[in-house]
Amino acid sequence: MTASFIGKAGLVTGGGSGIGRAAALEIARRGGKVVIADIADEAGLETVRLIEQEGGIAAFQHTDITDEPSVAALVASVVDRYGSLDFAHNNAAGGIPPKELADYDSEMNAWALKLYLEGPYFCLAHEIRYMKEHGGGSIVNTASLAGLVASPLTGPYTAAKHGVVGYTKSAALEYGRYGIRVNAVCPGVVRTGLTKDLPDEYIGAVTAGQVIKRLADPAEIAAPVVFLLSDSASFITGAIVPVDGGATTSTTSVD
Ligand SMILES: NC(=O)c1ccc[n+]([C@@H]2O[C@H](COP(=O)([O-])OP(=O)(O)OC[C@H]3O[C@@H](n4cnc5c(N)ncnc54)[C@H](O)[C@@H]3O)[C@@H](O)[C@H]2O)c1
């Protein structure tokens, strides 16, 4: 069955780049109307331009997911523009400097929890409040491999992404009865702006533990996101889907 978004409208946070841009493009190709939410205006507008160039429908809404009124305004903007909020991909995030856990100070720890955990919470809460009153919807959170296992030198990120997995399960459990499905994808290392400065040794060490020994392309993460957001995944909720080249398959490599 082809995942169709004809007649549906929604949002992608962090849609200005990487995984979010790839997901937004694919949703628009399948007929969905998409609001691109990003803190980076130029990048977000560029995604809108790319979608329109292909004949799709999209708009940009400047959004900072760490600012609750900004998230509330985002949800309202989708409904104002397109008449409904049927799907949401909560995906935005930025990079964190690599350090051992105790070397982060409390300020950096608080910043990371705000961006990686409280931001997705604001998004979930505002989307759910709308969807609950309007017949349901589908939400996909971008967690991470670091939401399933520890990722080295990113303690607050790892903690927050485990939290995103927890929010995903809680929301799926509590709101299924309103027709709301909530799932998460857990990407391994993907070739995006977030990973461009990672040292080769780090990438080598991570990919060595995978079955498929390379970085992912953003489109390879977007594909399961789009499927989970669509009605093709109508019996899937609370699923935490590794999209990690097999990194979590086994602790033993056969190579
Ligand atoms: N790239 C990877 O290897 C990888 C691996 C696992 C998980 N992830 C997750 O995937 C998601 C997308 O990351 P990406 O790799 O595509 O990165 P990216 O940098 O290409 O895209 C992230 C986007 O989020 C936007 N953003 C940052 N802070 C924001 C804020 N406060 N409010 C709104 N928008 C904001 C950025 O401007 C950017 O456009 C993130 O949640 C990230 O943690 C990425």
The ligand as a Gaussian input file, in Angstrom:
#p B3LYP/6-31G(d) Opt

LIG

0 1
 N       22.221000      13.086000      12.161000
 C       22.300000      12.061000      12.967000
 O       23.260000      11.274000      12.924000
 C       21.183000      11.760000      13.942000
 C       21.208000      10.547000      14.617000
 C       20.201000      10.251000      15.513000
 C       19.197000      11.171000      15.733000
 N       19.212000      12.358000      15.072000
 C       18.130000      13.284000      15.353000
 O       17.505000      13.634000      14.137000
 C       16.876000      14.894000      14.271000
 C       17.194000      15.757000      13.070000
 O       18.576000      15.973000      13.024000
 P       19.395000      16.130000      11.678000
 O       20.519000      15.186000      11.776000
 O       18.505000      16.094000      10.510000
 O       20.024000      17.574000      11.919000
 P       20.037000      18.911000      11.081000
 O       20.962000      19.823000      11.802000
 O       20.292000      18.630000       9.645000
 O       18.533000      19.441000      11.237000
 C       18.036000      19.896000      12.451000
 C       17.155000      21.104000      12.202000
 O       16.575000      21.507000      13.469000
 C       16.586000      22.950000      13.518000
 N       16.552000      23.389000      14.917000
 C       17.564000      23.386000      15.817000
 N       17.165000      23.897000      16.991000
 C       15.847000      24.226000      16.827000
 C       14.875000      24.790000      17.682000
 N       15.168000      25.147000      18.945000
 N       13.631000      24.986000      17.195000
 C       13.336000      24.661000      15.910000
 N       14.215000      24.141000      15.056000
 C       15.462000      23.920000      15.507000
 C       17.879000      23.311000      12.813000
 O       17.866000      24.672000      12.390000
 C       17.916000      22.321000      11.654000
 O       17.270000      22.823000      10.505000
 C       17.340000      15.444000      15.633000
 O       16.328000      15.235000      16.593000
 C       18.564000      14.605000      15.951000
 O       18.803000      14.519000      17.345000
 C       20.174000      12.676000      14.176000

